[in-house]
Amino acid sequence: MENQQEGRVTPQETHRRYAGDESAPWSEWQDDAAFGEEYKDPGTMLDAVSRLKIVKDLRFLGGQGGIGEGDTQQKAEHRRMMNLEYHETCPSPHGVTLGIEVEIPKEAIYLDEDVEWNKKQKKQFSFEMKEKYAITQKIGVPAGKDQFWEFANLPAKHPETLAREVQALIGMGLINSKYDKFPLHVTIGGISFSKYEEIDGAHALARILDATGWATNGDRLVAPYVDFDSDWTSHDCPSGLRERGLDKIIQPAEGEMTTAVEFRTPLLRSLFGFDRYLHSMYYLGSALRAYQEQKKDDKIAKELAKVWRTFVGKCEARFEEEGLPSPEELWKLDKDNPDEHTPFKQLAKILEKAEQNPESEESKFVHDIRLIVISARAEAKEIMESETPR
């Protein structure tokens, strides 16, 4: 997650590029650390444990997080957290919910050690690590069960809440900032891919965001062939998507969304990529929800649905230029047949070459998809915020 290269671009330059200046020189693979600096300003942050506790308290206690009127650092963080509270308590009625699971493999704990485990050592290791990680359960982030450890953050109504929680976990040393391939599952509440088969869209959103490289890479897309600990095809989802009833994640109130789709191909690679991926999931997922629900008497929903259709059309055209199948098609990967031809292998090669050579045609494809995503996300955000009281 850390980038030590000298001469990296400034956060301001990164923002300028993402504002849509297509003529700007592009080397986004070196931009991650620069953008991530926004999360590391010591002048506006409390210690990580306090920060995570505040996020949790604001979500569940309606803003009574216990932050006082202390020094400048506390006041700055109070303003930041109150903004999170606003997003959580006054969400757009057209928005989706987001939940995440971050799996922590053993190699992320002992990154530089060659450890061979006997049965007794495994038991002791598991006990010690669970004791260390158990603090997060006390301050609002439950543990999962699939891997050695899994942070199963509760669904949020705004992506910034989850971004700050993960930032705090990194600050606490529980997510190793030197490791850049944590399996990440993201669940969007409010969309479906079987109920609306004729206007699915969930698969298109998954493939398009895969193509940005913000939160996956070539190795991840073909991982089920070589790494069964990172098998995103499990739970009978060869396309990397799993439909879930939202009541299995959090009990919905009457009239609220009851369906959700879990996206299983992402990785937590950097704060930069994670933030971009989550915000894209939220705003484009909300546009997809509007498109699926087809509320013709709802002006905001109609505008969002139009954003979705235009967005997918542009991406389809760019995928076709690159020789890739439509992102709306059902891409499948069969881990029992490693010699099969699959679009996942094609996209994996593109991401690999793009990361190796920022001047390559593959890198230009990734760049183009990112620009399309950023533009559509900004348009959806503007539409949704037009209805939000300030």
N, C-alpha and C positions, 0 to 999 in steps of 0.2 A: 504493500500500500504506500510505502514511502518512495519518493523519487529523489535521488541524490544528485541528478545531473545538474551541472552548472549551466547558467544561461537560460533557464526556463522562463517562460513568459510570465508576466505579472497577472494577478487576478483581473486587473482592469482590462488588459489585452484579451484575456480569455472571454470576458463579458462582451467586448467589442466584436469578437469573432462570432459569438453565439447570437449576437443581435441580428445576424443575417447578412453580414458583409462577405459574400461569396468570393470576392476577389482577394481576400486576406490570405497571406501565406498560412499554410495549415500543417501543424504538427501536434495534433491533439493528444497523441499517445504520450507526449511529454507534459501535458497540461494538468494532469490529475493532482499533483501535489500543490500546484499554484492555486487551483480552485479550492482545494481542501484547507488552505490557510484560513478561510473564512470560519472554520470550525475550531481554530486553535488560538484565537486571540485571548491571551491570559487576562487582558484588561476587562473583558466582558463576560468571563466565565467563573462560576463557582467551582469548587472541587467536584470531581465526577460523581461521587456518591450522593452529595447534596443535590446535584443537578438532576440525577435520575429520580431521586425521591420527589423532587418538585414536580417533574413531569407526571409522575404517577399520582401525586396528590391533586394536581390541577385537574387531571382527567376525572378522578373519582370523587373529589371533595369540592368540586365547583370553585376552585381558585383558592381555597384555604390551605395553601401549601406551607405556611409557616415562615415565609420569607419576611423579614422585618424591614424597617426603614434604616438599614445599616449604612455601610460605606458605599462609595460609588460603584464598586464591583457588584455588590449585592443589588443595588438599584437597577443597574444595567441588565443584570440577569432577571430581575423581577419583571422588567418591561418585556423582555424576550419571552418569558414564561407566560405572562398575561396574554401575549399575542397567541401563544399556543392554546391557552384556555379559550380564547375567543373562537378560534377555528374549531375547537372540539365542541363547544357549547352552542355555536351558531353556524352550523355547517350549511352549505347549499342544499336545498331539498332535491337537487338534481345530481348531487355528488354520490360517489360510491364509498364504501369503506375499504380499508386496507389492513391486512394482517400479514405478519412475516414470521418465518422460522429461520434462524441462523444456526446451522450445524457446526459444531466445533470438533474437528478430527484430532486425534492424538498428536499427529505430527505438527499441528499448530501450537501445541503446548511445548513440546520439545523439538523446536524447529531445527536446531543445529546438532542434535545428539542422535547417535545410532543406538537405539535402545532395544534390547531383546528382552522380552517379558516371559517369565515363568508364571505359573498360576498364582503363586503367592504374591509376586510383585504386581501383577495385574489387579489383584484384589486390593492391595495397599494403595496403588496408584489411584484406582477408582474412588476409594474412600477419601483420600487426601484431596483430590480434585473436587469431589462433590461437596466437601466441607468448604473449600475455597469459593466455589461457585454458588453455594446455597444462599449467600447474602442477597443475590438478585431476587430470589423469591420473596424475601422480606420487604423489598422496596419496589415490587410491582411487575417483575418480569418472570413469568413462570418458566419452569424447565420443561423441555420436551422429552421424548422417550426414544427417538429413532437412532441417535448416534451416541457417542461418548457423552456429549452434552449438547443440548439444543435450546437456544433462547426462543421461546414461542411467544413473542410479543402479542399482546391482545390487540384486536382490531381497533384502528383509529379512524377518525373522520377527516383527517388531514395528513398528508405525507410528512410534514415537518415534525410532527410528534414522533413518528418512528425514526426519522433521521436523527433527532436529538437523543433518543434513547440509545440508538446504536453508537452514536458519538460518545455517549457517556460510558457504555460498555468498553469501548476502545480505550477511553481515558482511564478506566479502572484496571486495564491490563487483562481483561477477561476475553477480549477479542484481540488477537495478536496483530499489531499494525504492520509487522514484517511478513505476514502471510497474506496471500492475495487470491486464495481460491476456496473460500468458505462456501459450501453448498447453501443456497438461499432459495426458499420457497416464498412466493408472494401470493396472497389470496385476495381477490377482488370480490367484495360483497355487492350483489345487485345485478350481476350479469349471469348469463347462462350460455351453454353451447349445445344443449340437446332440446331444450324447450322451444328454441327458436332456430331450428335446423336450417330453414331457408334463408335466414339472415343471421348466421352465426357470428362471425367477427372476432370471437375470442382467439381463434387460431391465428387470424391475421395480426392481432395485437401482439401475440406471443412472438411470432416470427419476425415482425418488423422491429420490435425492441431487441430481439436477439441480434439482428443485423446491425444495431448501433454499436455493439461491443461494449457498452457501458457496464453491463452486469453479466457478461458471459464471455467465453472465448472458444476457440476451436476445440481445445481439449475437452471442455465441458460438454460440448454438443455430441461428441463421440465417446464420452466417458463410459456409458454402459457396456461398450465392447471390451474395455480394459480395466475398469475400476468399479467393482460392484458395490463399494462403499459410497459411490457417488451416482447410484443408479436412479436416474430420474424417470425411468420407464416403469418403475414399480407401481403397485396399485392399479395395474392394468391400464396404463396410460402411455401407449407407445408414441404419442405425439407430444408428451411432456405437459399435458393439461389434464386436470382432474376436477370434475364437477363435484361440488360439495354442498350439502344443505347448510345454510348459514347457522341454523340452530345447533349444529354440532360444534360451532366455534364460539358463538355467543348468542344467548337467547334474545331473539328480536321482539320488540314491542309490537302490539297489534297494528297491522297495516304497514310495517316496515319490510324491507327486502328479506327474502328467505332463501335465496339461491346465491351461490358463490362459485368461482372458478379459481383453482389453485394452479399457479404457473411454476413449474418445477425445474426449468432449465437454467435459471439465473445462478450467478455467483456473486458473493460480496467481494469485490476486487479493490475498491477504494471508496472513500467517502464521496468523492466527486461523482463517480459512476453510480453509486447507490442513490445519492440525492437526485441525480438526473433521471434515473430509472423510476424511482418512486413517484416523482412529480409527473412524469410521462404516463405512468400507470394510472394515476389518479385522474388527471384531466382528460386523457384520451379514453380511459375506462368509463368516465362519466358520459363522454360523447357516444361511446358504444352502447351504454345503457339506454340513452335517449333513442338511439337508432333501433334498438331491439324492442323497446316498449311502444314505439310508434304512437305517441300521444299527439295526435293531430290538432287538438284544441289547446295545446300548451306551447306558447310562443318560444320560450327558452329551450324547451325540448326539441322543437322543430329546428331551431338554429344549430343546436348541438349535433343533431342527427345529420344535418347538412355538412357540418365540419367533418364528421366521421367518414361520410361517403367520399368527400373530396380527398381527404387524407389517404384513404385506402387506394383510391384510384391513382394518385400520384406514386404511391409506393409500388403498386402493381406494375406500373409502366417502368419504373426503375429496376425492379426485380427482373422483368422480362428482358431489358437491355443487358443485364448481367448474366442471362442464361439460366435464371432460377425460376422454378415454378411459382405460381401466384401464392402470396402469403395466405390467401384465404383457403387454399387447398389443405387437405388433411395430410400433412407430412407425417410419416411414420418411420420409426427406427426399430428394427428387430435384432435384439442383442444376441440371439441364437444364430443369426446368419450374418457374420461380419463381412462377408464378401458381397452383400447385397448393394444395389445402387439406391441411394437415398439422398434427397435434397439436404439432409442434415450434414452429410459429408461435404457436399458442395459449399455450403455456407461456412462450414468449419475451415475449409481451405482458404476461403476468402478472408475470414477474420484473421487467420494465421499470417497470411501474406501481407495484409493491411498493417498488422502490428509490427511486422519485420521491416517494412519499407513504406514510410509515410508518403513517398512520391509515386507509389504504384497505382495502377488502375483499380486494384482492389481497395486501396485506401480511399480513393476518390468515391467509390461506391458507398463505403461506410460514411464518409463525410456527407454525401448527398442525402442519405437516409436520415442522418442526424438533423440536417437542416429542415427536412420535411417534417420530422417529428417535433422539433422545437417550434416551428411556425404554427403547426396545427395545435400544439399544446397551448401556446400563447393565445391563440384565437379562442379556444375553448375556455381558458381561464378568464378572458375578458368578458365573454358571454355570461359565465357563471357569476362573476363578481358584480355584474350589472344589476343583479337582483338582490345582492346582499346588503343589508343596512350597515351604515358606517357611523 
